[in-house]
Amino acid sequence: MVDERSEKNLATCKPPVAELGRVLITAAKEKGINAKVICGSRSYAEQNDLYAQGRTLPGKIVTKAKGGQSWHNFGMAFDIGIFSPDGKKYYGESAAYQVCGEIGEKLGLEWGGDWDFVDEPHFQYNPKGYTLAQIRERHEKGLDLFS
C-alpha cells in the first residue's frame, strides 16, 4: 500500500502506469527511501502553466514541454519526490533519485534522469514504443495507448 498522496496522484494515470508507480514506491520504501508520487496526469492548461514558469512567469524552468507535448498529458507519466523519513522535508536533489531511477528502469519505465534535459523525478511508460505524436493522436482519437 502506498501513501495517500501517491495514490491520489497515481489515480490520475492510466491503470498500467499507476500500478508501476505503486510498485516503484513500494520498492523504494523497502530500500529505506521515502518517495512519493507528487504529480500524475496534467491537463494541457496545467502543462502550459508549467511551461510558462521561468519564461513568462516567475520561477525556474522545469519543463521543455507545452500542453500536448508531455507524457503527463496522456496519463502515461508521473513525477516522484524524495522526502525525509518523517515526510516533512522535500529533497529536490538526492542520490535516492538515482536509486529510484534504477528501480523504475527495471520495471520498464523510462526515467528522466537519463535525458539531456535531466528530470530525475520523471517516469513514463511506453511499452509499445510510440512517439509522442503517435500517443497524442491515439489519445485524441480515443484509442488505447497500450495496443
C-alpha positions as CSV (number, residue, x, y, z in Angstrom):
1,M,0.0,0.0,0.0
2,V,1.4,3.4,-1.0
3,D,0.8,6.7,0.9
4,E,-2.4,8.7,0.3
5,R,-0.7,11.5,-1.7
6,S,0.9,9.0,-4.1
7,E,-2.3,7.1,-4.5
8,K,-4.3,10.3,-5.3
9,N,-1.8,11.3,-8.0
10,L,-1.4,7.8,-9.4
11,A,-5.2,7.6,-9.7
12,T,-5.0,10.2,-12.5
13,C,-2.7,8.0,-14.6
14,K,-3.6,5.1,-16.9
15,P,-4.0,1.9,-14.8
16,P,-0.8,0.2,-16.0
17,V,1.2,3.3,-15.3
18,A,-0.4,3.7,-11.9
19,E,0.4,0.1,-11.0
20,L,4.1,0.5,-12.0
21,G,4.1,3.7,-9.8
22,R,2.9,1.7,-6.8
23,V,5.5,-0.9,-7.4
24,L,8.2,1.7,-7.6
25,I,7.2,3.5,-4.5
26,T,6.9,0.2,-2.6
27,A,10.4,-1.0,-3.8
28,A,11.9,2.4,-2.8
29,K,10.3,2.1,0.7
30,E,11.9,-1.4,1.0
31,K,15.3,0.3,0.4
32,G,14.6,2.9,3.1
33,I,13.6,5.7,0.6
34,N,10.6,7.8,1.4
35,A,9.5,8.5,-2.2
36,K,6.0,9.8,-3.0
37,V,4.3,10.4,-6.3
38,I,3.8,14.2,-6.4
39,C,2.3,14.5,-9.9
40,G,0.4,12.3,-12.3
41,S,-1.7,13.5,-15.2
42,R,-1.8,17.1,-16.2
43,S,-4.2,18.9,-18.5
44,Y,-2.9,20.9,-21.4
45,A,-3.6,24.1,-19.5
46,E,-1.6,22.9,-16.4
47,Q,1.2,21.9,-18.7
48,N,1.2,25.3,-20.3
49,D,1.4,27.0,-16.9
50,L,4.4,24.9,-16.0
51,Y,6.0,25.7,-19.4
52,A,5.5,29.4,-18.7
53,Q,7.4,29.1,-15.4
54,G,10.8,30.7,-15.9
55,R,9.8,32.2,-19.2
56,T,6.8,34.5,-18.7
57,L,6.1,33.6,-15.1
58,P,8.4,33.7,-12.1
59,G,10.5,30.7,-11.2
60,K,13.0,28.4,-12.8
61,I,12.4,26.5,-16.0
62,V,11.1,23.0,-15.1
63,T,9.9,21.7,-18.4
64,K,10.5,21.9,-22.1
65,A,7.1,20.6,-22.9
66,K,4.0,22.7,-23.7
67,G,0.5,21.3,-23.5
68,G,0.1,18.2,-25.6
69,Q,3.9,17.7,-25.6
70,S,4.2,15.9,-22.3
71,W,3.5,12.2,-21.4
72,H,1.8,13.6,-18.4
73,N,-1.0,14.9,-20.7
74,F,-1.9,11.4,-21.6
75,G,-1.8,9.7,-18.2
76,M,1.4,7.9,-19.2
77,A,3.8,9.7,-16.7
78,F,4.3,10.6,-13.1
79,D,6.8,12.5,-11.0
80,I,8.1,11.5,-7.7
81,G,9.6,13.4,-4.8
82,I,12.1,12.2,-2.2
83,F,11.2,13.2,1.4
84,S,12.8,12.9,4.8
85,P,11.8,9.8,6.8
86,D,9.2,11.8,8.7
87,G,7.8,13.2,5.4
88,K,8.3,16.9,6.4
89,K,11.2,17.8,4.2
90,Y,11.3,17.6,0.4
91,Y,14.6,16.9,-1.2
92,G,14.9,18.4,-4.7
93,E,18.3,16.8,-5.1
94,S,19.2,13.4,-3.6
95,A,21.1,10.3,-4.5
96,A,17.9,8.5,-3.8
97,Y,16.5,9.7,-7.2
98,Q,19.2,7.6,-8.9
99,V,18.2,4.5,-6.9
100,C,14.5,5.1,-7.8
101,G,15.6,5.6,-11.4
102,E,17.2,2.2,-11.4
103,I,14.1,0.6,-9.9
104,G,11.9,2.3,-12.4
105,E,14.0,1.2,-15.4
106,K,14.0,-2.4,-14.1
107,L,10.2,-2.1,-14.2
108,G,10.2,-1.0,-17.8
109,L,9.7,2.7,-17.1
110,E,11.7,5.4,-18.9
111,W,13.5,7.6,-16.4
112,G,14.0,11.3,-17.0
113,G,17.4,11.2,-15.2
114,D,18.9,9.7,-18.3
115,W,17.9,12.6,-20.5
116,D,20.0,15.5,-21.8
117,F,17.5,17.8,-20.0
118,V,17.8,15.9,-16.7
119,D,14.5,15.4,-15.0
120,E,15.2,12.9,-12.2
121,P,11.7,12.9,-10.7
122,H,10.1,11.9,-14.0
123,F,9.0,8.4,-15.1
124,Q,7.0,7.5,-18.1
125,Y,5.7,4.2,-19.6
126,N,5.7,3.5,-23.3
127,P,5.6,-0.3,-23.8
128,K,4.7,-0.1,-27.5
129,G,7.5,2.4,-28.4
130,Y,5.1,5.0,-29.7
131,T,6.4,8.5,-30.5
132,L,4.8,11.3,-28.5
133,A,3.0,12.4,-31.7
134,Q,1.5,8.9,-32.0
135,I,0.4,8.9,-28.4
136,R,-1.2,12.3,-28.8
137,E,-3.0,11.2,-32.0
138,R,-4.2,7.9,-30.4
139,H,-5.4,9.9,-27.3
140,E,-7.3,12.4,-29.4
141,K,-9.0,9.6,-31.3
142,G,-9.9,7.8,-28.1
143,L,-7.7,4.8,-29.0
144,D,-6.0,2.5,-26.5
145,L,-2.5,3.8,-25.8
146,F,-1.2,0.3,-24.9
147,S,-2.2,-1.7,-28.0
